[in-house]
């Protein structure tokens, strides 16, 4: 068991070294998320793709992960508690009521599509930029 953990740690360190620029010509993508890439307009509001990481110390926006916004929540992924906390957290972030935040896809998956009802794309980008900028 200890050997497996040690091997996993070495692999992780190896990947970090590889990605840190040790190899010439290797460039890393920007880690700063662009709100324009994370949000899309929908008929009823705005769609946001997220990756949820449950069981964190507190709820927070942790940056981006490809075309998704990475969100950590304190609630465990049991009985829909993490989903409820994600919706509550996003309602506060975007300044909408809790009932205007819907999980439109991925309710039982870490990657989800969230629909923010009654919100236009411009104001959603502004609010997301404010959160990401702080």
N, C-alpha and C positions, 0 to 999 in steps of 0.2 A: 504494500500500500504506500509506504514512504517513497519507494523507488518510482512509482507512478506519479506521485505528486512532484518529485524532484524532476522527472522527465518533462512533465507539463510546464513546470517553472522554467526549465531551460529552453523549451520551445517558445514560450512567451517572450523570454529575453532575446532569443534569436530573432524573432519577428520584429521586436522593437529595434534591435540594432540594424536589421535590414532596412526598416522603414525610416530610420533616422538619418539616412543620407550617406551611409557608409559606401554604398555602391554608386559610382559616378553616373550621372545622367538620370538618376531616380528622383522624380519630383513628387511631392505629396500634394493632394488636393487641399484647398483651403478648408480649415475647420470652422470658419465663421459661416453660419447658415445665412442664406439669402432668403428673406421672407417671401420674395416673389416666387421662389421655387417651391416653397412649402405650402402655399395657399392656392386654391382654385375657386373660381366662382361656380355657384350652383344655382338652380332656379329659385331656391328658398333662402339662400344665404351664401355661406362660404364653406368649402371642404378643406380639411386639414388632415394630413397623414402624419401619424405619430407612432413612436415605438415606446411602449410603457415598460418601465423597470420597477416592479413592485418590491416592497420590503426595504425601502431606503429609510434613512433617518428622518427625512422630511420631504414634502412635495416640492419639486422645483423643475424648471426647464434646464436641462443639462447640455443643451447644444443640439447639433444635428447629427444625423446618421444617414448619409446618402440623401434621399429625397424625403426623409422623415424628420420630424422634430422629436428629440429624445426627452421623455418626461419621466422623472422618478417620483414615485409615490410611497408613502409610509405604509399604506394598507397592504396586507397580504393578498395574493391572488386566490382567495377562497370566497365562494358564495357571492361573487360579484362586487366585493368590497373595494377592490382596486379600481374597477370600472366606475363605481360611484364617486370615488375620490378624484379620479381623473376628470370626470364631468364637473364636479364642484370646483376643482382647481382651475380648469379652463374657463369656467363661467366667471371666476374672479379675474383671471388674466385678461379676458376680452371684454369685460364689463357688461355681460349679458346675464339674464336670469338662468338659473339652473335648468329650467324646462326647455330652454332654447339650445341646449347642448345635447346632441344625439350621437350615439355610436351607430354609424350607418353600415359599417363592415368590420369584421374581426372582433366581435364581442368576446370570443374565447381564445383569442390569439394576442401575442405581444404587439404585433403591428395592427393598427386600427385606422379606419377612416372616421373622422369626426365631422359632423355637420353643425355649423354654428348658424342657427336660424335668425333671420332678420338683421344680419350684419352684412354691410357691403365690403367689397374686396379692399378698397382703399383704407377704410378705417381699421379693418382687421390687420392689414400690413403695418399700419402705424403703431397699433398696440403691440403687435408681435415684435416690431423693431425696438420699441421702448423696453420690452422685457429682455430681449437679447442684448441690447446695448448696455444694460445695467449690470 
